[in-house]
Amino acid sequence: QNAQELQSWNTGTPGRSADRQLSLLVSSLQVARAPAIVVYSTCALDERENDGVVRSVLAQFRERVRVRPCSAGQYPFGEPTPAGGWLVLPDQAE
């Protein structure tokens, strides 16, 4: 299946994936009952699928959603993202 996914990948794939991920996250926020914690986590490397989705959700749910940023001391690897996430790349993990 991984080979098939790689063969079908093109420059539009990350944008379509981001749209799908945004839809899934919005759906989960619509059904969550306060007080709730919804975790958004991906294995994506494209910014559109990570912070881009978070920024879109914050724009749509401005009054109802906040990001609880990861702090640099929390994890021994990775780096913070502008939207408050945490990016771990394979070449940086032990």
All heavy atoms as an XYZ file, in Angstrom:
720
protein
N       0.824     -1.192      0.000
C       0.000      0.000      0.000
C       0.869      1.257      0.000
O       0.516      2.234     -0.649
C      -0.938     -0.006      1.193
C      -1.850      1.203      1.189
C      -2.816      1.193      2.344
O      -2.916      0.241      3.081
N      -3.533      2.261      2.494
N       1.990      1.279      0.702
C       2.848      2.454      0.719
C       3.367      2.791     -0.670
O       3.443      3.955     -1.038
C       4.016      2.261      1.692
C       3.553      2.284      3.128
O       2.498      2.816      3.437
N       4.334      1.698      4.007
N       3.736      1.767     -1.441
C       4.213      2.004     -2.803
C       3.103      2.611     -3.659
O       3.346      3.503     -4.462
C       4.718      0.700     -3.414
N       1.897      2.128     -3.474
C       0.753      2.659     -4.227
C       0.493      4.121     -3.848
O       0.231      4.955     -4.708
C      -0.480      1.807     -3.962
C      -1.685      2.189     -4.790
C      -2.878      1.303     -4.490
O      -2.993      0.731     -3.402
N      -3.764      1.190     -5.452
N       0.574      4.429     -2.566
C       0.395      5.818     -2.111
C       1.463      6.714     -2.714
O       1.173      7.822     -3.160
C       0.472      5.894     -0.577
C      -0.734      5.350      0.132
C      -1.949      6.239     -0.027
O      -1.807      7.468     -0.082
O      -3.058      5.690     -0.090
N       2.691      6.261     -2.724
C       3.790      7.055     -3.268
C       3.601      7.305     -4.758
O       3.842      8.413     -5.245
C       5.128      6.359     -3.001
C       6.375      7.145     -3.344
C       6.405      8.469     -2.591
C       7.615      6.328     -3.008
N       3.139      6.311     -5.488
C       2.916      6.472     -6.920
C       1.789      7.451     -7.221
O       1.810      8.141     -8.232
C       2.607      5.124     -7.570
C       3.822      4.238     -7.698
C       3.477      2.891     -8.320
O       2.316      2.483     -8.344
N       4.486      2.200     -8.809
N       0.807      7.523     -6.347
C      -0.326      8.409     -6.604
C      -0.093      9.819     -6.052
O      -0.911     10.707     -6.266
C      -1.607      7.820     -6.010
O      -1.525      7.783     -4.608
N       1.020     10.030     -5.350
C       1.298     11.347     -4.768
C       1.613     12.352     -5.868
O       2.294     12.052     -6.843
C       2.483     11.266     -3.803
C       2.642     12.518     -2.994
C       2.125     12.747     -1.762
C       3.363     13.704     -3.359
N       2.465     14.004     -1.332
C       3.231     14.624     -2.310
C       4.086     14.083     -4.477
C       3.795     15.882     -2.325
C       4.653     15.355     -4.501
C       4.510     16.236     -3.435
N       1.102     13.590     -5.704
C       1.472     14.698     -6.586
C       1.419     15.984     -5.768
O       1.102     15.952     -4.568
C       0.560     14.756     -7.820
C      -0.885     14.984     -7.463
O      -1.223     15.912     -6.737
N      -1.767     14.131     -7.974
N       1.710     17.105     -6.372
C       1.793     18.354     -5.613
C       0.466     18.788     -4.993
O       0.457     19.594     -4.075
C       2.341     19.494     -6.502
O       1.502     19.632     -7.648
C       3.766     19.206     -6.937
N      -0.629     18.241     -5.464
C      -1.934     18.573     -4.888
C      -2.311     17.709     -3.695
O      -3.258     18.015     -2.972
N      -1.559     16.641     -3.472
C      -1.885     15.707     -2.391
C      -1.908     16.367     -1.011
O      -2.869     16.181     -0.259
C      -0.930     14.500     -2.414
O      -1.033     13.852     -3.683
C      -1.251     13.510     -1.310
N      -0.889     17.153     -0.627
C      -0.935     17.764      0.706
C      -2.140     18.678      0.911
O      -2.741     18.695      1.989
C       0.377     18.548      0.789
C       1.289     17.845     -0.155
C       0.400     17.402     -1.285
N      -2.523     19.419     -0.116
C      -3.691     20.293      0.007
C      -4.974     19.512      0.211
O      -5.812     19.872      1.040
N      -5.131     18.418     -0.539
C      -6.316     17.572     -0.365
C      -6.307     16.925      1.017
O      -7.352     16.828      1.675
C      -6.385     16.509     -1.462
C      -6.795     17.069     -2.812
C      -7.070     15.977     -3.827
N      -5.923     15.091     -4.044
C      -4.908     15.345     -4.871
N      -4.896     16.471     -5.561
N      -3.929     14.477     -5.010
N      -5.144     16.500      1.453
C      -5.041     15.898      2.794
C      -5.377     16.923      3.867
O      -6.067     16.613      4.841
C      -3.632     15.343      3.029
O      -3.387     14.251      2.191
N      -4.902     18.144      3.698
C      -5.204     19.200      4.667
C      -6.701     19.472      4.718
O      -7.270     19.639      5.805
C      -4.435     20.470      4.317
N      -7.356     19.494      3.567
C      -8.810     19.700      3.534
C      -9.529     18.582      4.284
O     -10.460     18.829      5.058
C      -9.323     19.753      2.092
C      -8.879     21.002      1.349
O      -8.453     21.976      2.000
O      -8.957     20.986      0.101
N      -9.107     17.353      4.054
C      -9.725     16.201      4.727
C      -9.467     16.266      6.241
O     -10.376     16.051      7.045
C      -9.189     14.897      4.144
C      -9.800     13.660      4.755
C      -9.380     12.358      4.076
N      -7.945     12.239      3.879
C      -7.318     12.281      2.707
N      -8.007     12.458      1.596
N      -6.015     12.160      2.620
N      -8.244     16.608      6.624
C      -7.917     16.692      8.050
C      -8.682     17.821      8.724
O      -9.147     17.679      9.856
C      -6.403     16.864      8.230
C      -5.651     15.611      7.863
C      -4.164     15.842      7.696
O      -3.710     16.953      7.458
N      -3.405     14.769      7.807
N      -8.825     18.938      8.033
C      -9.614     20.045      8.579
C     -11.052     19.611      8.802
O     -11.644     19.883      9.848
C      -9.545     21.256      7.650
C     -10.393     22.455      8.053
C      -9.986     22.995      9.421
C     -10.306     23.539      6.992
N     -11.626     18.922      7.836
C     -12.998     18.443      7.964
C     -13.150     17.506      9.161
O     -14.111     17.606      9.930
C     -13.414     17.741      6.675
O     -14.699     17.206      6.793
N     -12.196     16.606      9.337
C     -12.246     15.674     10.470
C     -12.113     16.405     11.802
O     -12.837     16.114     12.763
C     -11.138     14.624     10.343
C     -11.317     13.612      9.221
C     -10.026     12.831      9.001
C     -12.463     12.674      9.533
N     -11.201     17.368     11.864
C     -11.008     18.110     13.111
C     -12.225     18.966     13.436
O     -12.681     19.009     14.581
C      -9.742     18.962     13.030
C      -9.356     19.742     14.271
C      -9.251     18.834     15.502
C      -8.055     20.490     14.047
N     -12.790     19.625     12.437
C     -13.995     20.426     12.649
C     -15.125     19.534     13.154
O     -15.843     19.886     14.096
C     -14.394     21.187     11.361
C     -15.816     21.722     11.446
C     -13.408     22.317     11.100
N     -15.297     18.359     12.553
C     -16.347     17.434     12.996
C     -16.142     17.036     14.444
O     -17.100     16.985     15.228
C     -16.360     16.185     12.113
O     -16.761     16.505     10.816
N     -14.909     16.760     14.823
C     -14.657     16.357     16.214
C     -14.930     17.507     17.178
O     -15.457     17.295     18.272
C     -13.221     15.837     16.387
O     -12.279     16.873     16.224
N     -14.618     18.723     16.773
C     -14.892     19.872     17.647
C     -16.384     20.142     17.763
O     -16.864     20.577     18.810
C     -14.170     21.111     17.114
C     -12.655     21.065     17.226
C     -12.029     22.208     16.439
C     -12.212     21.087     18.678
N     -17.127     19.874     16.719
C     -18.568     20.102     16.752
C     -19.286     19.130     17.687
O     -20.321     19.472     18.248
C     -19.148     20.013     15.342
C     -18.760     21.196     14.488
C     -19.157     21.041     13.033
O     -19.302     19.926     12.531
N     -19.316     22.155     12.342
N     -18.758     17.938     17.850
C     -19.417     16.961     18.721
C     -18.828     16.925     20.130
O     -19.429     16.345     21.027
C     -19.408     15.540     18.113
C     -20.148     15.516     16.796
C     -18.011     14.999     17.964
N     -17.667     17.542     20.333
C     -17.054     17.555     21.669
C     -17.890     18.422     22.605
O     -18.401     19.473     22.222
C     -15.638     18.091     21.581
N     -18.026     17.956     23.827
C     -18.789     18.715     24.825
C     -17.834     19.303     25.845
O     -16.980     18.611     26.392
C     -19.786     17.801     25.530
C     -20.854     17.344     24.577
C     -22.049     16.865     25.311
N     -23.094     16.568     24.323
C     -24.044     15.721     24.529
N     -24.122     15.063     25.667
N     -24.947     15.519     23.604
N     -17.992     20.576     26.106
C     -17.111     21.282     27.046
C     -17.358     20.795     28.465
O     -18.487     20.482     28.826
C     -17.360     22.784     26.952
N     -16.343     20.698     29.274
C     -14.948     20.943     28.923
C     -14.350     19.705     28.256
O     -14.503     18.599     28.743
C     -14.283     21.208     30.263
C     -15.069     20.391     31.230
C     -16.484     20.372     30.703
N     -13.720     19.884     27.144
C     -13.149     18.766     26.402
C     -11.744     19.115     25.930
O     -11.415     20.283     25.740
C     -14.015     18.436     25.189
N     -10.958     18.093     25.727
C      -9.632     18.249     25.122
C      -9.634     17.433     23.837
O      -9.920     16.239     23.866
C      -8.507     17.771     26.064
C      -8.458     18.647     27.306
C      -7.168     17.761     25.333
C      -7.459     18.178     28.345
N      -9.359     18.094     22.740
C      -9.247     17.424     21.449
C      -7.794     17.554     21.018
O      -7.260     18.658     20.959
C     -10.181     18.060     20.392
C      -9.961     17.432     19.028
C     -11.634     17.925     20.826
N      -7.169     16.432     20.741
C      -5.768     16.428     20.317
C      -5.725     16.258     18.806
O      -6.345     15.352     18.261
C      -4.990     15.282     20.999
C      -3.566     15.197     20.473
C      -5.005     15.459     22.512
N      -4.982     17.145     18.156
C      -4.784     17.042     16.708
C      -3.332     16.645     16.478
O      -2.413     17.373     16.827
C      -5.093     18.362     16.018
C      -4.834     18.320     14.527
C      -5.595     17.505     13.702
C      -3.826     19.074     13.953
C      -5.369     17.440     12.341
C      -3.586     19.027     12.589
C      -4.353     18.207     11.795
O      -4.124     18.142     10.449
N      -3.134     15.490     15.907
C      -1.789     14.960     15.685
C      -1.721     14.358     14.289
O      -2.649     13.677     13.863
C      -1.502     13.890     16.746
O      -0.256     13.285     16.528
N      -0.635     14.621     13.584
C      -0.476     14.069     12.244
C       0.901     13.434     12.097
O       1.781     13.628     12.931
C      -0.599     15.156     11.149
O       0.602     15.929     11.126
C      -1.798     16.044     11.366
N       1.070     12.735     11.017
C       2.396     12.245     10.632
C       2.856     12.998      9.392
O       3.779     12.584      8.701
C       2.387     10.736     10.397
S       1.279     10.234      9.073
N       2.220     14.116      9.108
C       2.491     14.900      7.907
C       3.700     15.808      8.092
O       3.986     16.271      9.199
C       1.273     15.741      7.554
N       4.379     16.086      7.008
C       5.505     17.012      7.026
C       5.135     18.365      6.438
O       5.839     19.341      6.650
C       6.686     16.426      6.241
C       7.251     15.124      6.794
C       8.353     14.601      5.876
C       7.765     15.303      8.198
N       4.041     18.445      5.720
C       3.635     19.672      5.051
C       2.947     20.615      6.036
O       2.031     20.220      6.763
C       2.691     19.335      3.890
C       2.493     20.506      2.960
O       1.845     21.491      3.380
O       2.985     20.441      1.823
N       3.354     21.861      6.033
C       2.814     22.858      6.955
C       1.309     23.019      6.804
O       0.597     23.272      7.777
C       3.534     24.200      6.714
C       3.188     25.289      7.714
C       1.927     26.065      7.376
O       1.490     26.063      6.208
O       1.367     26.667      8.308
N       0.792     22.842      5.591
C      -0.659     22.979      5.370
C      -1.445     21.952      6.175
O      -2.562     22.216      6.609
C      -0.990     22.821      3.885
C      -0.487     23.962      3.025
C      -0.689     23.668      1.573
N       0.300     22.663      1.157
C       0.412     22.197     -0.081
N      -0.410     22.613     -1.019
N       1.333     21.312     -0.380
N      -0.861     20.776      6.361
C      -1.542     19.704      7.079
C      -1.359     19.813      8.593
O      -2.026     19.102      9.339
C      -1.019     18.353      6.605
C      -1.291     18.085      5.145
C      -0.651     16.809      4.671
O      -1.172     15.731      5.006
O       0.380     16.897      3.971
N      -0.479     20.664      9.034
C      -0.201     20.813     10.461
C      -0.695     22.163     10.957
O      -1.865     22.319     11.277
C       1.297     20.602     10.712
C       1.729     19.195     10.368
O       1.074     18.234     10.732
N       2.819     19.060      9.634
N       0.183     23.158     11.012
C      -0.221     24.475     11.499
C      -1.303     25.107     10.637
O      -2.132     25.861     11.140
C       0.986     25.405     11.569
C       1.840     25.177     12.801
O       1.545     24.234     13.572
O       2.798     25.940     13.006
N      -1.331     24.802      9.344
C      -2.372     25.359      8.480
C      -3.760     24.931      8.916
O      -4.691     25.744      8.959
N      -3.915     23.670      9.265
C      -5.200     23.164      9.758
C      -5.533     23.816     11.094
O      -6.667     24.250     11.329
C      -5.178     21.621      9.876
C      -6.397     21.114     10.630
C      -5.096     20.984      8.496
N      -4.552     23.942     11.965
C      -4.780     24.554     13.283
C      -5.219     26.012     13.116
O      -6.183     26.454     13.752
C      -3.519     24.450     14.166
C      -3.671     25.249     15.443
C      -3.216     22.990     14.480
N      -4.552     26.752     12.253
C      -4.936     28.155     12.037
C      -6.358     28.262     11.478
O      -7.133     29.137     11.880
C      -3.943     28.850     11.109
C      -2.657     29.269     11.808
C      -1.831     30.213     10.957
N      -1.366     29.583      9.722
C      -0.261     28.841      9.632
N       0.487     28.637     10.689
N       0.088     28.315      8.473
N      -6.722     27.369     10.573
C      -8.086     27.386     10.027
C      -9.124     27.116     11.104
O     -10.166     27.772     11.158
C      -8.226     26.337      8.914
O      -7.444     26.684      7.810
N      -8.845     26.165     11.962
C      -9.779     25.841     13.056
C      -9.885     27.012     14.026
O     -10.979     27.358     14.473
C      -9.337     24.554     13.782
C      -9.999     24.424     15.136
C      -9.657     23.344     12.924
N      -8.763     27.629     14.343
C      -8.807     28.776     15.254
C      -9.631     29.914     14.650
O     -10.341     30.611     15.374
C      -7.393     29.250     15.583
C      -6.592     28.305     16.473
C      -5.149     28.788     16.599
C      -7.234     28.152     17.835
N      -9.558     30.100     13.351
C     -10.351     31.149     12.703
C     -11.842     30.828     12.753
O     -12.675     31.713     12.957
C      -9.895     31.329     11.252
N     -12.194     29.553     12.606
C     -13.608     29.151     12.606
C     -14.205     29.080     14.006
O     -15.388     29.333     14.193
C     -13.765     27.773     11.956
C     -13.566     27.770     10.465
C     -13.776     26.384      9.890
O     -14.701     25.670     10.276
N     -12.914     25.995      8.966
N     -13.390     28.699     14.981
C     -13.882     28.459     16.343
C     -13.220     29.411     17.332
O     -12.897     29.031     18.452
C     -13.597     27.010     16.761
C     -14.381     25.988     16.005
C     -13.942     25.516     14.787
C     -15.570     25.499     16.517
C     -14.657     24.569     14.083
C     -16.298     24.557     15.825
C     -15.844     24.088     14.604
N     -13.016     30.633     16.920
C     -12.254     31.620     17.691
C     -12.606     31.667     19.175
O     -11.732     31.693     20.019
C     -12.465     32.987     17.073
C     -11.565     34.050     17.562
C     -11.689     35.228     16.682
N     -11.717     34.735     15.302
C     -11.096     35.275     14.292
N     -10.435     36.359     14.466
N     -11.159     34.786     13.086
N     -13.859     31.659     19.491
C     -14.292     31.802     20.887
C     -14.298     30.486     21.654
O     -14.325     30.479     22.876
C     -15.693     32.421     20.934
C     -15.787     33.785     20.287
C     -14.883     34.813     20.956
O     -14.815     34.810     22.193
O     -14.260     35.607     20.229
N     -14.288     29.365     20.945
C     -14.469     28.074     21.613
C     -13.210     27.228     21.724
O     -13.202     26.239     22.448
C     -15.517     27.264     20.857
C     -16.884     27.897     20.907
C     -17.930     27.084     20.179
N     -17.791     25.658     20.393
C     -18.151     24.736     19.510
N     -18.646     25.087     18.359
N     -18.010     23.464     19.778
N     -12.161     27.572     20.983
C     -10.989     26.710     20.906
C      -9.734     27.493     21.254
O      -9.592     28.653     20.873
C     -10.840     26.127     19.476
C      -9.553     25.361     19.334
C     -12.021     25.237     19.147
N      -8.846     26.857     21.976
C      -7.531     27.447     22.215
C      -6.490     26.344     22.087
O      -6.774     25.171     22.296
C      -7.452     28.126     23.569
C      -7.530     27.205     24.754
C      -7.488     28.013     26.062
N      -7.748     27.154     27.180
C      -6.810     26.555     27.889
N      -5.542     26.726     27.590
N      -7.125     25.781     28.910
N      -5.297     26.761     21.750
C      -4.182     25.825     21.619
C      -3.412     25.813     22.923
O      -3.108     26.864     23.482
C      -3.244     26.246     20.457
C      -1.997     25.384     20.431
C      -3.988     26.161     19.134
N      -3.131     24.632     23.379
C      -2.275     24.490     24.549
C      -0.882     24.155     24.012
O      -0.594     23.014     23.686
C      -2.782     23.374     25.452
C      -2.094     23.348     26.794
C      -2.675     22.286     27.683
N      -4.055     22.614     28.037
C      -4.823     21.811     28.756
N      -4.372     20.643     29.152
N      -6.053     22.157     29.048
N      -0.009     25.178     23.877
C       1.283     24.966     23.221
C       2.183     23.982     23.969
O       2.128     23.874     25.190
C       1.931     26.353     23.220
C       0.837     27.311     23.511
C      -0.183     26.552     24.306
N       2.974     23.286     23.195
C       4.010     22.422     23.767
C       5.181     23.310     24.152
O       5.469     24.286     23.483
C       4.485     21.399     22.736
S       3.199     20.266     22.207
N       5.865     22.971     25.224
C       7.014     23.770     25.629
C       8.305     23.024     25.303
O       8.337     21.795     25.250
C       6.950     24.097     27.122
O       7.048     22.920     27.882
N       9.359     23.779     25.100
C      10.644     23.214     24.676
C      11.182     22.191     25.663
O      11.830     21.240     25.268
C      11.654     24.332     24.465
N      10.902     22.335     26.930
C      11.410     21.400     27.924
C      10.610     20.113     28.032
O      11.013     19.186     28.727
N       9.476     20.043     27.350
C       8.594     18.882     27.449
C       9.169     17.637     26.797
O       8.929     16.534     27.254
C       7.252     19.202     26.790
C       6.123     19.329     27.769
C       4.830     19.689     27.059
O       4.780     20.617     26.258
N       3.790     18.951     27.350
N       9.868     17.811     25.695
C      10.364     16.678     24.925
C      11.856     16.840     24.651
O      12.322     17.948     24.407
C       9.603     16.580     23.596
C       8.110     16.520     23.780
C       7.324     17.635     23.548
C       7.499     15.357     24.210
C       5.950     17.589     23.735
C       6.125     15.292     24.397
C       5.365     16.417     24.154
O       4.005     16.370     24.338
N      12.605     15.749     24.640
C      14.048     15.852     24.408
C      14.416     16.011     22.924
O      15.586     16.082     22.602
C      14.573     14.526     24.960
C      13.439     13.576     24.797
C      12.194     14.402     24.993
N      13.442     16.060     22.048
C      13.709     16.177     20.617
C      12.583     16.958     19.969
O      11.538     17.169     20.562
C      13.839     14.795     19.961
C      12.716     13.857     20.329
C      11.499     13.924     19.687
C      12.892     12.935     21.351
C      10.463     13.079     20.046
C      11.858     12.079     21.708
C      10.643     12.152     21.054
N      12.797     17.413     18.737
C      11.783     18.161     18.019
C      11.899     19.650     18.264
O      12.821     20.122     18.930
N      10.947     20.380     17.700
C      10.963     21.834     17.825
C       9.549     22.383     17.760
O       8.665     21.776     17.167
C      11.804     22.459     16.718
C      11.302     22.150     15.330
C      12.277     22.581     14.248
O      13.443     22.187     14.310
O      11.833     23.312     13.349
N       9.318     23.538     18.383
C       7.976     24.126     18.362
C       7.637     24.666     16.978
O       8.516     25.037     16.201
C       8.074     25.260     19.380
C       9.519     25.578     19.489
C      10.263     24.327     19.166
N       6.338     24.694     16.685
C       5.855     25.285     15.439
C       5.202     26.625     15.767
O       4.828     26.872     16.916
C       4.831     24.366     14.745
O       3.651     24.314     15.536
C       5.393     22.975     14.508
N       5.044     27.498     14.793
C       4.449     28.813     15.064
C       3.051     28.764     15.672
O       2.671     29.639     16.434
C       4.417     29.475     13.678
C       5.525     28.826     12.925
C       5.534     27.398     13.418
N       2.263     27.728     15.369
C       0.889     27.653     15.882
C       0.796     26.946     17.233
O      -0.294     26.683     17.713
C      -0.014     26.960     14.864
N       1.934     26.621     17.835
C       1.918     26.008     19.159
C       2.067     24.505     19.158
O       1.972     23.876     20.205
N       2.315     23.923     18.010
C       2.496     22.479     17.933
C       3.935     22.075     18.191
O       4.767     22.873     18.629
N       4.224     20.830     17.886
C       5.568     20.293     18.081
C       5.900     19.426     16.874
O       5.148     18.521     16.538
C       5.615     19.459     19.360
C       7.001     19.252     19.854
C       7.734     18.105     19.752
C       7.833     20.188     20.520
N       8.967     18.282     20.314
C       9.058     19.555     20.793
C       7.667     21.523     20.903
C      10.110     20.198     21.435
C       8.709     22.155     21.540
C       9.915     21.499     21.811
N       7.010     19.726     16.203
C       7.413     19.023     14.999
C       8.602     18.120     15.304
O       9.634     18.583     15.781
C       7.793     20.017     13.903
C       8.239     19.433     12.563
C       7.097     18.645     11.924
C       8.724     20.539     11.651
N       8.425     16.835     15.029
C       9.503     15.862     15.212
C       9.799     15.251     13.851
O       8.920     14.646     13.239
C       9.105     14.752     16.208
C      10.219     13.719     16.327
C       8.784     15.354     17.567
N      10.989     15.447     13.386
C      11.406     14.888     12.103
C      12.209     13.620     12.346
O      12.926     13.517     13.335
C      12.246     15.905     11.319
C      11.500     17.206     10.973
C      12.449     18.210     10.347
C      10.341     16.918     10.047
N      12.094     12.644     11.451
C      12.775     11.356     11.655
C      14.270     11.467     11.860
O      14.855     10.724     12.643
C      12.461     10.558     10.392
C      11.306     11.243      9.762
C      11.336     12.665     10.209
N      14.900     12.410     11.199
C      16.357     12.541     11.327
C      16.769     13.215     12.635
O      17.939     13.264     12.963
C      16.944     13.302     10.150
C      16.457     14.736     10.070
O      15.346     15.013     10.540
O      17.203     15.566      9.544
N      15.801     13.716     13.409
C      16.107     14.374     14.669
C      15.771     13.521     15.881
O      16.109     13.874     16.994
C      15.363     15.711     14.770
C      15.781     16.687     13.711
C      14.941     17.952     13.787
O      13.916     18.014     14.453
N      15.383     18.981     13.083
N      15.083     12.425     15.690
C      14.684     11.555     16.805
C      15.749     10.494     17.018
O      16.377     10.027     16.082
C      13.337     10.919     16.521
N      15.947     10.142     18.255
C      16.926      9.082     18.548
C      16.283      7.736     18.585
O      15.180      7.532     18.870
C      17.575      9.384     19.890
C      18.394     10.660     19.809
C      19.079     10.950     21.139
O      19.152     10.088     22.015
O      19.546     12.092     21.269
